[in-house]
């Protein structure tokens, strides 16, 4: 059960990261390569950390919720996947704006 929760959460995070990364590329249109590179590296690192970290946290949380007598494994897994996927998307959207700020700061410091 924990492996499935980890995989589903990590895949959901990866799909959201790809979509937001494409929007970031559009947002960085007009910046030079040297201005945009730190923000791209930041967002890629954040995406990998979110996928692995929230996938692991979701698996751990699903196990802890399933130990309760009121919920079974399927319900606990569904709750963990949905909650941590939404949390990851919120983090990635915040990272999108931070990446744009990083590119702007790199442009202004030249």
DATAUR-V227475 format. One record per residue. N is the residue number from 1. RES is the residue in three letters. SS is DSSP state (a for helix, b for strand, c for the rest). Layout:
((N	RES	SS) (N	RES	SS))
This chain:
((1	UNK	c) (2	UNK	a) (3	UNK	a) (4	UNK	a) (5	UNK	a) (6	UNK	a) (7	UNK	a) (8	UNK	a) (9	UNK	a) (10	UNK	a) (11	UNK	a) (12	UNK	a) (13	UNK	a) (14	UNK	a) (15	UNK	a) (16	UNK	a) (17	UNK	a) (18	UNK	a) (19	UNK	a) (20	UNK	a) (21	UNK	a) (22	UNK	a) (23	UNK	a) (24	UNK	a) (25	UNK	a) (26	UNK	a) (27	UNK	a) (28	UNK	c) (29	UNK	c) (30	UNK	c) (31	UNK	c) (32	UNK	c) (33	UNK	a) (34	UNK	a) (35	UNK	a) (36	UNK	a) (37	UNK	a) (38	UNK	a) (39	UNK	a) (40	UNK	a) (41	UNK	a) (42	UNK	a) (43	UNK	a) (44	UNK	a) (45	UNK	a) (46	UNK	a) (47	UNK	a) (48	UNK	a) (49	UNK	a) (50	UNK	a) (51	UNK	a) (52	UNK	a) (53	UNK	a) (54	UNK	a) (55	UNK	a) (56	UNK	a) (57	UNK	a) (58	UNK	a) (59	UNK	a) (60	UNK	a) (61	UNK	a) (62	UNK	a) (63	UNK	a) (64	UNK	a) (65	UNK	a) (66	UNK	a) (67	UNK	c) (68	UNK	c) (69	UNK	c) (70	UNK	c) (71	UNK	c) (72	UNK	c) (73	UNK	a) (74	UNK	a) (75	UNK	a) (76	UNK	a) (77	UNK	a) (78	UNK	a) (79	UNK	a) (80	UNK	a) (81	UNK	a) (82	UNK	a) (83	UNK	a) (84	UNK	a) (85	UNK	a) (86	UNK	a) (87	UNK	a) (88	UNK	a) (89	UNK	a) (90	UNK	a) (91	UNK	a) (92	UNK	a) (93	UNK	a) (94	UNK	a) (95	UNK	a) (96	UNK	a) (97	UNK	a) (98	UNK	a) (99	UNK	a) (100	UNK	a) (101	UNK	a) (102	UNK	a) (103	UNK	a) (104	UNK	a) (105	UNK	a) (106	UNK	a) (107	UNK	a) (108	UNK	a) (109	UNK	c) (110	UNK	c))
